[in-house]
Amino acid sequence: MTSPRMRPPTARMRRYELTAGDGVVRECRELTGQALCDWFGPAGDPGQVAAEDALLLVSEVVTNAFTHGGVPYELRLDRTDGRLWVQVSDTSPVRPRPHGPHHADRPSGHGLYLLGRLADAWGCVPRSSGKAVWFEVEVLRRAGHASPSPSPA
């Protein structure tokens, strides 16, 4: 993938035009990781549970766009009140749907299961050129909500 073109950012939003090619999943993870660090400080650093969940989900959604949806053409990242909102747009109008019950022992088919388990919310909306799959992860826990601790190694 060549370097994605970034539309003018705001303090709370980044939008990248994606190009097809090798490395787009890695590039989307790196762009998301940088936004997490810039926007959320230590809570967005690698190794933090919410940050790692967000990076895994970006990988899954972009991979699913290639595998089932067509070509991903835009990554949008928004910061809203301690949350990271991610949207990946692709060229297929077909909504994501599970292909039967989840089985952990299968080599693939975990994307929607992971979205349901790790995202605070997720969905799909039609776009003029396909659809957009979005999800939201709470990065900064509100007072009174315990933040999960990383698992011991």
Kinemage of the C-alpha trace (Angstrom):
@kinemage 1
@onewidth
@group {chain A} dominant
@subgroup {mainchain}
@vectorlist {calphas} color= white
{ca met a 1} P 0.000 0.000 0.000
{ca thr a 2} L 1.256 3.452 -0.743
{ca ser a 3} L 0.972 6.013 1.998
{ca pro a 4} L -2.702 6.773 2.542
{ca arg a 5} L -3.857 10.291 1.869
{ca met a 6} L -5.070 11.920 5.030
{ca arg a 7} L -7.790 14.501 4.754
{ca pro a 8} L -7.301 17.552 6.978
{ca pro a 9} L -7.471 16.277 10.564
{ca thr a 10} L -9.293 17.826 13.438
{ca ala a 11} L -8.492 17.413 17.113
{ca arg a 12} L -11.124 14.674 17.236
{ca met a 13} L -11.155 13.114 13.744
{ca arg a 14} L -8.789 11.585 11.200
{ca arg a 15} L -9.827 10.266 7.805
{ca tyr a 16} L -7.578 8.284 5.478
{ca glu a 17} L -8.188 7.343 1.861
{ca leu a 18} L -6.942 3.780 1.438
{ca thr a 19} L -5.434 2.174 -1.630
{ca ala a 20} L -5.555 -1.513 -2.413
{ca gly a 21} L -2.412 -3.511 -2.013
{ca asp a 22} L -0.200 -5.397 0.347
{ca gly a 23} L 0.120 -3.948 3.811
{ca val a 24} L -3.205 -2.116 4.094
{ca val a 25} L -4.174 -4.000 7.281
{ca arg a 26} L -0.813 -3.231 8.902
{ca glu a 27} L -1.028 0.404 7.786
{ca cys a 28} L -4.526 0.776 9.282
{ca arg a 29} L -3.283 -0.708 12.581
{ca glu a 30} L -0.350 1.729 12.627
{ca leu a 31} L -2.574 4.745 11.869
{ca thr a 32} L -4.997 3.671 14.593
{ca gly a 33} L -2.157 3.064 17.062
{ca gln a 34} L -0.780 6.547 16.429
{ca ala a 35} L -4.216 8.112 16.955
{ca leu a 36} L -4.655 6.160 20.206
{ca cys a 37} L -1.319 7.446 21.543
{ca asp a 38} L -1.940 11.017 20.371
{ca trp a 39} L -5.472 11.251 21.718
{ca phe a 40} L -5.423 9.126 24.862
{ca gly a 41} L -1.852 9.327 26.155
{ca pro a 42} L -0.782 6.346 28.300
{ca ala a 43} L -4.253 4.746 28.032
{ca gly a 44} L -3.698 4.434 24.275
{ca asp a 45} L -0.213 2.945 24.526
{ca pro a 46} L 0.543 -0.559 23.224
{ca gly a 47} L -0.137 -3.176 25.870
{ca gln a 48} L -3.204 -1.440 27.305
{ca val a 49} L -6.258 -3.687 27.020
{ca ala a 50} L -8.577 -1.204 25.281
{ca ala a 51} L -5.846 -0.136 22.837
{ca glu a 52} L -4.998 -3.740 21.969
{ca asp a 53} L -8.705 -4.536 21.510
{ca ala a 54} L -9.083 -1.563 19.148
{ca leu a 55} L -6.055 -2.622 17.092
{ca leu a 56} L -7.294 -6.212 16.837
{ca leu a 57} L -10.730 -5.020 15.734
{ca val a 58} L -9.240 -2.704 13.089
{ca ser a 59} L -7.349 -5.705 11.703
{ca glu a 60} L -10.503 -7.822 11.670
{ca val a 61} L -12.736 -5.199 10.034
{ca val a 62} L -10.209 -4.308 7.315
{ca thr a 63} L -9.463 -7.998 6.658
{ca asn a 64} L -13.187 -8.752 6.457
{ca ala a 65} L -13.613 -5.919 3.952
{ca phe a 66} L -11.058 -7.604 1.671
{ca thr a 67} L -12.293 -11.129 2.278
{ca his a 68} L -16.052 -10.565 2.093
{ca gly a 69} L -16.715 -6.987 1.137
{ca gly a 70} L -14.642 -5.866 -1.767
{ca val a 71} L -12.044 -3.148 -1.409
{ca pro a 72} L -11.714 -0.982 1.706
{ca tyr a 73} L -11.377 2.627 0.577
{ca glu a 74} L -11.554 4.707 3.760
{ca leu a 75} L -10.524 4.506 7.409
{ca arg a 76} L -12.077 7.068 9.701
{ca leu a 77} L -11.058 7.515 13.341
{ca asp a 78} L -12.959 9.728 15.783
{ca arg a 79} L -12.388 10.530 19.438
{ca thr a 80} L -15.561 11.014 21.452
{ca asp a 81} L -15.508 11.443 25.237
{ca gly a 82} L -12.900 8.821 26.093
{ca arg a 83} L -13.923 6.516 23.266
{ca leu a 84} L -12.379 5.626 19.935
{ca trp a 85} L -14.873 5.323 17.084
{ca val a 86} L -13.592 3.532 13.963
{ca gln a 87} L -15.260 3.237 10.581
{ca val a 88} L -14.006 1.223 7.601
{ca ser a 89} L -15.791 1.795 4.291
{ca asp a 90} L -15.637 -0.758 1.478
{ca thr a 91} L -17.091 -1.181 -1.998
{ca ser a 92} L -19.612 -3.946 -1.267
{ca pro a 93} L -23.194 -3.168 -0.230
{ca val a 94} L -23.517 -6.596 1.464
{ca arg a 95} L -23.864 -6.311 5.239
{ca pro a 96} L -21.605 -8.484 7.387
{ca arg a 97} L -23.312 -11.535 8.831
{ca pro a 98} L -22.096 -14.586 10.698
{ca his a 99} L -21.763 -17.783 8.689
{ca gly a 100} L -23.155 -20.012 11.414
{ca pro a 101} L -22.295 -20.311 15.099
{ca his a 102} L -18.828 -19.323 16.268
{ca his a 103} L -16.324 -22.146 16.717
{ca ala a 104} L -13.048 -21.209 18.405
{ca asp a 105} L -11.199 -24.118 16.799
{ca arg a 106} L -11.745 -22.845 13.242
{ca pro a 107} L -8.895 -20.996 11.525
{ca ser a 108} L -11.176 -18.150 10.386
{ca gly a 109} L -14.626 -16.730 10.970
{ca his a 110} L -13.888 -14.881 14.214
{ca gly a 111} L -14.295 -11.243 13.090
{ca leu a 112} L -17.952 -10.642 13.946
{ca tyr a 113} L -17.625 -12.702 17.129
{ca leu a 114} L -14.721 -10.495 18.233
{ca leu a 115} L -16.668 -7.337 17.365
{ca gly a 116} L -19.530 -8.531 19.523
{ca arg a 117} L -17.232 -9.414 22.439
{ca leu a 118} L -14.681 -6.582 22.406
{ca ala a 119} L -16.449 -3.522 20.999
{ca asp a 120} L -18.755 -1.465 23.180
{ca ala a 121} L -20.947 -1.025 20.107
{ca trp a 122} L -20.717 -1.821 16.412
{ca gly a 123} L -22.814 -1.689 13.286
{ca cys a 124} L -23.022 -1.265 9.549
{ca val a 125} L -24.463 1.582 7.489
{ca pro a 126} L -24.988 1.872 3.726
{ca arg a 127} L -22.832 4.331 1.779
{ca ser a 128} L -23.139 5.577 -1.766
{ca ser a 129} L -20.208 3.323 -2.717
{ca gly a 130} L -20.881 0.213 -0.631
{ca lys a 131} L -21.092 0.211 3.141
{ca ala a 132} L -19.266 1.266 6.291
{ca val a 133} L -18.663 -1.032 9.251
{ca trp a 134} L -18.045 0.876 12.460
{ca phe a 135} L -17.204 0.083 16.063
{ca glu a 136} L -16.554 1.918 19.288
{ca val a 137} L -14.158 1.066 22.131
{ca glu a 138} L -14.030 2.853 25.481
{ca val a 139} L -10.367 3.753 25.985
{ca leu a 140} L -10.648 6.013 29.034
{ca arg a 141} L -12.867 4.389 31.639
{ca arg a 142} L -15.304 6.711 33.389
{ca ala a 143} L -15.111 7.112 37.139
{ca gly a 144} L -16.759 4.162 38.841
{ca his a 145} L -16.007 1.764 35.986
{ca ala a 146} L -13.091 -0.545 36.595
{ca ser a 147} L -10.566 -0.757 33.807
{ca pro a 148} L -9.593 -4.323 32.964
{ca ser a 149} L -6.050 -5.194 33.932
{ca pro a 150} L -3.716 -6.735 31.403
{ca ser a 151} L -3.336 -10.480 31.841
{ca pro a 152} L -0.132 -11.600 33.519
{ca ala a 153} L 2.354 -13.043 31.041
